[in-house]
Amino acid sequence: MLKYPLKCFDEGGRMKPPLLLYIALLFVCRGLLILIVSLSFREDSELLIRMFYPQPEHFNLSLIPMIPSLFALYLISKRNSLWESKRYHLFALLSKVVSLALLLDLAVQTYVLSQTHFQYSLAHGLNLVLLSLFISYHLKSRYLKDAYIDWKTP
């Protein structure tokens, strides 16, 4: 008897990554996404970056949690080729890498708030609420835990 419906499995019989995991990892990469969108403006490409990150150091700090997040996205996107080449051991790191990305983003957000003396702003409030929801999802999701186990077993 399967624990999950067939729609939760791919053609290889492995569990599909949940959509919320992709959303959480892309949320951590929001600095990069803002950079890409801002480069599409011809007149003033820094306008959008300054709108979200008034101080340039805050933008630079937001790129730090992006590194483990992009690595996790890479592992998830290449999961079929990694299974075919029998590199299951890389998936043992995936849970830790996602946790690291989320915690680094929380540390950066806390640092940015401390620089503004914890003055409330809607953007920081939404970032912290969404980040706390993603962290609790990562810690509590039974499906995600089962997917991590399924991905690292041959």
TIMIMI-897202 format. One line per field, with one value per residue: residue in one letter; x, y, z of N, C-alpha, C, CB in turn. Coordinates in steps of 0.001 Angstrom, whole numbers, plus 500000, padded with zeros to 6 digits. Glycine has a CB too. Layout:
aa	[A	...]
npx	[X	...]
npy	[Y	...]
npz	[Z	...]
capx	[X	...]
capy	[Y	...]
capz	[Z	...]
cpx	[X	...]
cpy	[Y	...]
cpz	[Z	...]
cbpx	[X	...]
cbpy	[Y	...]
cbpz	[Z	...]
***
This chain:
aa	[M	L	K	Y	P	L	K	C	F	D	E	G	G	R	M	K	P	P	L	L	L	Y	I	A	L	L	F	V	C	R	G	L	L	I	L	I	V	S	L	S	F	R	E	D	S	E	L	L	I	R	M	F	Y	P	Q	P	E	H	F	N	L	S	L	I	P	M	I	P	S	L	F	A	L	Y	L	I	S	K	R	N	S	L	W	E	S	K	R	Y	H	L	F	A	L	L	S	K	V	V	S	L	A	L	L	L	D	L	A	V	Q	T	Y	V	L	S	Q	T	H	F	Q	Y	S	L	A	H	G	L	N	L	V	L	L	S	L	F	I	S	Y	H	L	K	S	R	Y	L	K	D	A	Y	I	D	W	K	T	P]
npx	[500843	500597	501888	501319	499373	499429	499993	501938	504341	507098	507995	510055	509448	510093	509552	507974	509320	507901	505785	505840	508389	509976	508999	509802	512604	513011	512073	514079	515992	515267	516663	518363	516436	515251	517433	517755	515325	515606	517709	516499	515349	515868	516425	516988	518532	519136	517060	514918	516273	517133	514654	513747	515964	517251	519792	522934	524510	522698	521490	523697	524138	521809	522338	523887	522457	521514	523297	523420	520751	520507	522169	520666	518387	519614	520380	517836	516748	518379	517900	517114	519240	521271	520458	520647	523381	524150	524614	523615	524353	524575	522042	521693	522665	520810	518574	519912	521155	518988	517930	520095	520060	517572	517955	520180	519017	517175	518966	520176	517958	517356	519687	519511	517210	518160	519950	518261	517258	515160	512869	509600	508636	506639	507641	509786	508358	506613	508548	509692	507468	506749	509149	509290	507081	507962	510155	508905	507340	509360	510411	508226	506830	505608	505540	507719	509854	509641	510154	512836	514035	513332	514709	517401	517812	518798]
npy	[498822	502156	505094	507620	509236	508223	510412	511792	510758	510403	509427	507625	506412	507681	510038	513120	516431	518703	521475	523646	523534	524334	526962	528022	527894	529563	531886	532445	533092	535621	538057	537670	537308	539835	541303	540291	541091	543843	544373	544302	546746	549583	552342	553052	550839	550335	551260	549559	547798	549568	550231	547943	547328	549657	550265	549454	547408	545723	544486	543066	541339	539848	538119	536088	533849	532771	531069	528357	527814	527858	525695	523619	523763	523028	520353	519209	519612	518046	515473	513033	512428	512230	510000	508043	507987	506953	508568	508850	509733	512497	513462	513112	515379	517292	518064	519335	521410	522913	523683	525216	527312	528533	529274	530967	533010	533906	534862	536951	538606	539263	540637	542853	544036	544678	546659	548696	549284	547665	548763	548806	547638	547045	545348	543974	542747	541035	539440	538132	536761	535037	533641	532380	530703	529043	527842	526432	524730	523243	521919	520464	519047	516018	514788	515989	515087	512333	512395	513258	511026	509079	509992	509660	506977	504008]
npz	[500000	499114	500600	499700	497089	493572	491972	493283	492618	490336	486924	487315	489667	491985	494648	493933	494129	496470	495614	497322	498370	496219	496011	498479	498237	496042	497167	498993	497171	496348	496155	493974	491996	491977	491122	488493	487308	487595	485893	483476	483077	481133	481471	484278	485973	488598	490089	490892	492588	494577	495544	496905	498461	500208	501222	499913	501059	502281	500129	499135	501292	501130	499119	500131	501453	499159	497904	499130	498591	495783	495244	496372	494720	492338	492903	493217	490685	489106	489904	488661	486870	488741	490198	488216	487807	490155	492469	495139	497628	497665	498141	500809	501891	501227	502869	504944	503546	502616	505088	505996	504108	504684	507383	507180	505698	507568	509490	508059	507628	510278	510965	509224	510229	512767	512118	511437	513857	514641	513580	512408	509227	506373	504377	505637	507659	506210	504970	507202	508245	506100	505879	508377	508107	506016	507259	509351	507783	506549	508738	509768	507776	506758	504288	502985	504560	504063	501337	501275	502437	500549	498302	498940	499208	497517]
capx	[500000	501371	501599	500873	498766	500362	500368	503089	505535	507454	508054	511045	508963	510549	508620	508211	509531	506684	505808	506191	509848	510465	508628	510654	513965	512985	511915	515412	516733	514554	517638	518788	515302	515124	518550	517461	514256	516106	518578	515673	515030	516916	516782	517638	518463	519298	515864	514185	517093	517065	513312	513670	517137	517741	521236	523557	525034	521590	521350	524826	523889	520709	522851	524585	521654	521176	524250	522899	519448	520740	522708	519530	517602	520372	520242	516468	516508	519190	517749	517077	520591	522076	520096	521173	524829	524292	525152	522572	524902	524367	520722	521773	522959	519770	517821	520797	521399	517761	517897	521113	519585	516502	518508	521001	518114	516660	520047	520327	516798	517521	520746	518977	516304	518943	520540	517212	516795	513919	511748	508708	508292	505802	508475	510489	507343	506196	509678	509829	506310	506904	510316	508925	506200	508780	510960	508018	507000	510522	510591	507058	506181	505846	505819	509080	510763	509612	510816	514282	514432	513192	515718	518762	517922	518859]
capy	[500000	503381	506120	508812	508889	508058	511706	512292	510055	510664	508239	506703	505834	508492	511089	514435	517495	519504	522817	524598	523529	525226	528335	528441	528110	530769	533021	532747	533690	536817	539084	537391	537565	541294	541738	539934	541969	545223	544495	544448	548164	550234	553675	553038	549447	550272	551785	548480	547295	550566	550226	546832	547366	551042	550290	548424	546270	544800	543674	542125	540307	538974	537136	535007	532616	532285	530035	527014	527640	527476	524333	522723	523742	522242	518938	518771	519583	516987	514250	511836	512098	511818	508618	507168	507849	506365	509549	509031	510366	513947	513791	513142	516768	518205	518611	520265	522578	523724	524283	526259	528456	529210	529897	532106	534094	534441	535644	538192	539457	539763	541639	544053	544660	545278	547881	549725	549328	546901	549598	547990	547963	545990	544388	543108	541941	539955	538524	537297	535855	533994	532834	531502	529665	528088	527073	525466	523708	522379	521105	519664	518350	514575	514480	516422	514150	511079	512627	513249	509622	508375	510441	509230	505514	503456]
capz	[500000	499013	501601	498989	495797	492457	491403	494047	492163	488943	486065	487853	490908	493117	495059	493330	495119	496649	495039	498371	498505	495160	496370	499592	497749	495212	498083	499513	496046	495887	495793	492609	491111	491864	490281	487103	486832	487506	484720	482277	482904	480352	481952	485587	486424	490051	490741	491549	493696	495652	496109	497854	499332	500179	501457	499053	501831	502535	498910	499102	502305	500710	498162	500845	501565	497834	497484	499411	497955	494385	495254	496605	493483	491366	493247	492948	489238	488505	490694	487810	486395	489899	490521	487174	488003	491498	493418	496143	498833	497612	498677	502270	502234	500768	504000	505660	502696	502657	506424	506028	503317	505422	508588	506759	505327	508827	510102	507292	507922	511645	510928	508571	511198	513854	511583	511454	515253	514672	513175	511594	507849	505819	503636	506596	508342	505306	504821	508402	508348	505088	506229	509498	507572	505262	508219	510014	506788	506364	509936	510133	506669	506683	502880	502683	505229	503313	500046	501524	502654	499288	497346	499269	499227	496145]
cpx	[500894	500914	500974	500248	499802	500802	501575	504404	505807	507529	509032	510613	509428	509529	508996	508491	508243	506863	506240	507698	510482	510184	509533	512071	514040	512796	513262	516260	516106	515505	518125	517661	515088	516237	518271	516379	514769	517021	517779	515238	516179	517366	517590	517522	518594	518044	515117	514968	517033	515688	513180	514800	517714	519245	521883	524079	523935	521347	522471	524639	522781	521163	523534	523722	521280	522070	523761	521536	519594	521326	521588	518642	518293	520231	518853	516220	517270	518999	517725	518465	521503	521739	520678	522677	525163	524988	524094	523068	524709	523028	520675	522045	521782	518978	518642	521047	520170	517632	518900	520657	518517	517041	519426	520127	517504	517721	520243	519170	516897	518601	520245	518023	517071	519612	519537	516591	515402	512686	510903	508594	507521	506633	509202	509507	506886	507318	509803	508670	506447	508076	510010	507962	506985	509644	510089	507573	508152	510716	509451	506474	506582	506216	507262	510106	510816	510294	512335	514787	514384	514293	517107	518906	517936	517650]
cpy	[501250	504377	507366	508397	508852	509382	512315	511658	510394	509352	507192	506045	506563	509583	512405	515449	518318	520918	523851	524628	524431	526689	528854	528741	529335	532023	533421	533417	534989	537956	538912	537669	539062	541850	541464	540837	543396	545422	544643	545892	548843	551546	553618	551640	549334	550725	550703	547924	548270	550606	549123	546860	548775	551158	549150	547212	545267	543915	542647	541006	539350	537923	535950	533750	532014	531118	528631	526756	527226	526066	523318	522634	522930	520747	518411	518659	518468	515644	512990	511448	511687	510386	507659	506965	507361	507297	509881	509809	511884	514361	513730	514565	517707	518833	519633	521535	523494	524400	525421	527499	529235	529926	531073	533293	534721	535298	536969	539138	540048	540833	542942	544784	545306	546572	549030	549858	548725	547768	548792	548543	546769	544921	543434	542221	540769	538945	537593	536322	534718	533070	531892	530402	528609	527238	526039	524377	522725	521449	520110	518799	516881	514179	514837	515500	512819	511220	512623	511822	508852	508752	509904	507720	504989	502614]
cpz	[500000	500074	500975	497665	494674	491851	492121	493606	490704	488169	486584	489155	492152	493423	494388	494427	495265	496095	496074	498636	497445	495517	497486	499114	496830	496056	498668	498426	495555	495523	494362	491620	490917	490987	488808	486529	486674	486307	483426	482052	482170	480980	483249	486180	487945	490802	491511	492730	494869	496302	497174	498877	499307	500413	500669	499831	502149	501319	498837	500114	501876	499709	498847	500979	500220	497422	497854	498764	496491	494281	495466	495369	492393	491642	492911	491446	488545	489194	489840	487322	487548	490313	489499	487321	489419	492487	494468	497354	498832	498211	500198	502751	502014	501913	504765	504863	502691	504015	506538	505272	504079	506663	508262	506366	506575	509517	509379	507590	509328	511702	510307	509513	512345	513394	511561	512839	515401	514415	512197	510176	507290	505106	504582	507343	507487	505103	506008	508557	507344	505415	507389	509049	506798	506197	508926	509050	506625	507563	510171	509019	506622	505249	502523	503336	504489	501952	500221	501711	501347	498309	497662	499362	497801	495791]
cbpx	[499038	501241	502873	502049	497663	499736	499184	502879	505379	508798	508441	512335	509382	511934	508614	506998	510732	506301	504432	505447	510401	509805	507145	510684	514465	511873	510923	516105	516813	513581	518821	519257	514031	515160	519842	517027	513056	516848	519493	514450	514765	516431	515525	517008	519556	520479	514942	513875	518564	517418	512263	513695	518207	517017	521562	524702	525685	520309	521360	526145	523524	519587	523826	525009	520395	521286	525623	522790	518634	521682	523783	518707	517354	521854	520532	515459	516890	520651	516487	516156	521201	521850	518573	520857	525529	525064	525613	522039	526384	524455	519687	522874	524129	518831	517378	522125	521751	516509	518182	522421	519027	515421	519269	521908	517008	516207	521357	520401	515489	517868	521953	518252	515323	520007	521074	516123	516792	513783	512235	507326	509578	504783	509498	511300	506145	505757	510967	509927	504979	507102	511499	508290	505135	509672	511627	506790	506657	511780	510727	506008	506525	504593	504842	509296	510327	508170	510351	514623	513517	511838	515756	519193	516755	520106]
cbpy	[499993	503990	506499	509799	509888	507205	512669	512038	508529	511421	508638	507421	504423	509118	511248	514883	518414	519569	523179	524255	522088	524871	528405	527359	526863	530673	532678	531455	532704	537287	539049	535940	536920	541961	541039	538465	541937	545599	543282	543553	548856	550484	554507	554100	548621	551124	552416	547363	547082	551948	550030	545514	546316	551857	550168	549038	546758	545575	544571	542858	540955	539799	537805	535485	532894	533411	530292	526811	528931	528484	524180	523202	525167	522646	518725	519742	520910	517371	514323	512065	513294	512780	508458	507739	509192	505065	510840	507686	510039	514433	512855	512182	517247	517478	517492	519590	522138	522851	523226	525741	527982	528202	528864	531709	533581	533297	534845	537894	538653	538613	541110	543683	543627	544285	547634	549397	550772	546205	550947	547911	548286	546584	545134	543950	542804	540527	539299	538173	536626	534623	533737	532323	530288	528831	528013	526177	524360	523223	522002	520559	519024	513786	515238	517866	513925	510613	513970	514099	508945	508660	511947	509850	504876	502619]
cbpz	[501228	497609	502343	498759	495447	491390	491470	495529	492347	488855	484656	488066	490989	492822	496601	492467	494702	498136	494477	499653	498386	493803	496805	500680	497007	494170	499214	500025	494892	496957	496748	492482	491670	493261	490707	487003	487798	488781	484622	482376	484278	478938	482163	486540	485747	490474	489712	490553	493242	495112	494992	497109	498890	501218	502986	498271	503133	502896	497644	499376	503640	500107	497212	502233	502344	496821	498119	500909	498055	493708	496353	497811	492990	491389	494726	493580	488622	488545	491512	486614	485650	491085	490585	485799	487734	491410	492681	496584	498961	496178	498105	502777	501434	499847	504939	505980	501249	502370	507494	505441	501959	505830	509404	505584	504386	509758	510095	505775	507776	512602	510145	507252	511749	514364	510182	510424	515768	516005	512537	512240	506983	504857	502760	507596	508714	503951	504640	509642	508111	503708	506585	510636	506670	504253	509257	510600	505430	506141	511135	510626	505347	507159	501957	503148	506686	503127	499425	502764	503701	498680	497311	500568	500030	495975]
***
